[in-house]
Amino acid sequence: MERTDLSFSQVLEQEVQEWKKFQRALRKEDQQFLDRLFEKARLHIQAGGCVSRPWPFETILISILLEHEKALVELRSKMREKIYDCGFLLSRPQFHLLASPAFFNAVRVDPGGYGISWSDDIDLSEYELWTNGKTVVNKLLKTDMAKSRHAA
């Protein structure tokens, strides 16, 4: 008789079932988070099917970690948000067009995020924006972090 290997999707669902007892033992408010972890693994079912690991749970964990890493990068980028005051530029002749709201609002991000441009002649580098921009703390993120610390 021929042995049939399970697909990664089936292996994942098998793991979910094997963790049900653990999930029921968790506090009620924590049970949903275990479900969310497995949901993150489901986002990578296709990639998981492309690897053959001795312990499929490794692939599940890497899938979950990948989603967490993406979330961390997004959070970090929001925490480093900056505001750049263009007011002082208006005194320079090359930037006089920025006084026009229509021109100012036509700003675009340069390819690769290496700066911003209004035209071929009027632009600011990412270095200028980062160095002279003022850091803004995302109040919503700060509130969420305080809530999570309070809940723990």
Secondary structure by P-SEA (a helix, b strand, c coil): cbbbbbcaaaaaaaaaaaaaaaaaaccccaaaaaaaaaaaaaacaaaaaacccccaaaaaaaaaaaaaaaaaaaaaaaaabbbbbccccccccccccccccccccccccccccccccccccccccaaaaaacbbbbccaaaaaaaaaaaaac
